[in-house]
Amino acid sequence: MNSEEKLVYMANQIARNIAPSGAGEAAEAVADHIAHFWDPRMKQMIFAHINAGSTDLSPSALAGLKLLRTQDASGQSSAG
């Protein structure tokens, strides 16, 4: 498993563990978790993976990562 595959696996695992909280809350929670615990290089790599048209992220993981990317771009923090 290469680094990119590992990140996809981790993002999907986070989303799967948070899924019972509902889709909207799950996306927020995924974004918050990744913002707090992932290295900037890891985030950059997964964002590049999304930009390349990835189809291997779960809907909740993808929604959370897109939310995080938007927050990062606008200078917001998910820490609230």
One Martini backbone bead per residue (centre of mass of N, CA, C, O) as a GRO file, in nm:
protein
   80
    1MET     BB    1   0.094   0.038   0.026
    2ASN     BB    2   0.069   0.351  -0.037
    3SER     BB    3   0.036   0.665   0.079
    4GLU     BB    4  -0.232   0.731  -0.060
    5GLU     BB    5  -0.384   0.474   0.025
    6LYS     BB    6  -0.353   0.525   0.328
    7LEU     BB    7  -0.513   0.791   0.338
    8VAL     BB    8  -0.776   0.678   0.234
    9TYR     BB    9  -0.813   0.470   0.452
   10MET     BB   10  -0.815   0.670   0.690
   11ALA     BB   11  -1.052   0.849   0.600
   12ASN     BB   12  -1.259   0.615   0.587
   13GLN     BB   13  -1.227   0.531   0.883
   14ILE     BB   14  -1.319   0.789   1.011
   15ALA     BB   15  -1.599   0.799   0.878
   16ARG     BB   16  -1.697   0.522   0.984
   17ASN     BB   17  -1.671   0.601   1.295
   18ILE     BB   18  -1.874   0.864   1.254
   19ALA     BB   19  -2.144   0.794   1.095
   20PRO     BB   20  -2.371   0.778   1.329
   21SER     BB   21  -2.404   1.110   1.335
   22GLY     BB   22  -2.433   1.179   1.045
   23ALA     BB   23  -2.364   1.344   0.759
   24GLY     BB   24  -2.313   1.637   0.856
   25GLU     BB   25  -2.146   1.563   1.111
   26ALA     BB   26  -1.936   1.386   0.973
   27ALA     BB   27  -1.797   1.599   0.802
   28GLU     BB   28  -1.710   1.777   1.038
   29ALA     BB   29  -1.551   1.555   1.193
   30VAL     BB   30  -1.349   1.490   0.975
   31ALA     BB   31  -1.232   1.771   0.945
   32ASP     BB   32  -1.144   1.804   1.240
   33HIS     BB   33  -0.957   1.561   1.263
   34ILE     BB   34  -0.763   1.630   1.029
   35ALA     BB   35  -0.683   1.913   1.129
   36HIS     BB   36  -0.553   1.798   1.407
   37PHE     BB   37  -0.382   1.511   1.296
   38TRP     BB   38  -0.274   1.615   1.028
   39ASP     BB   39  -0.041   1.671   0.823
   40PRO     BB   40   0.006   1.894   0.574
   41ARG     BB   41   0.110   1.676   0.371
   42MET     BB   42  -0.134   1.492   0.389
   43LYS     BB   43  -0.342   1.695   0.293
   44GLN     BB   44  -0.212   1.760   0.022
   45MET     BB   45  -0.230   1.469  -0.090
   46ILE     BB   46  -0.543   1.432  -0.070
   47PHE     BB   47  -0.619   1.678  -0.241
   48ALA     BB   48  -0.477   1.576  -0.497
   49HIS     BB   49  -0.648   1.322  -0.520
   50ILE     BB   50  -0.913   1.470  -0.563
   51ASN     BB   51  -0.822   1.640  -0.813
   52ALA     BB   52  -0.775   1.358  -0.980
   53GLY     BB   53  -1.059   1.192  -0.931
   54SER     BB   54  -1.143   1.036  -0.705
   55THR     BB   55  -1.334   0.713  -0.600
   56ASP     BB   56  -1.227   0.596  -0.293
   57LEU     BB   57  -1.410   0.775  -0.132
   58SER     BB   58  -1.622   0.837   0.085
   59PRO     BB   59  -1.871   1.054   0.121
   60SER     BB   60  -1.783   1.156   0.406
   61ALA     BB   61  -1.484   1.199   0.347
   62LEU     BB   62  -1.518   1.391   0.108
   63ALA     BB   63  -1.686   1.607   0.255
   64GLY     BB   64  -1.474   1.669   0.474
   65LEU     BB   65  -1.240   1.749   0.283
   66LYS     BB   66  -1.388   1.979   0.139
   67LEU     BB   67  -1.439   2.143   0.391
   68LEU     BB   68  -1.145   2.176   0.475
   69ARG     BB   69  -1.046   2.315   0.219
   70THR     BB   70  -1.230   2.560   0.254
   71GLN     BB   71  -1.124   2.646   0.531
   72ASP     BB   72  -0.827   2.678   0.450
   73ALA     BB   73  -0.877   2.892   0.223
   74SER     BB   74  -1.029   3.098   0.442
   75GLY     BB   75  -0.883   3.060   0.739
   76GLN     BB   76  -1.029   2.858   0.890
   77SER     BB   77  -1.147   2.673   1.168
   78SER     BB   78  -1.270   2.368   1.310
   79ALA     BB   79  -1.255   2.439   1.623
   80GLY     BB   80  -1.462   2.686   1.693
   0.00000   0.00000   0.00000
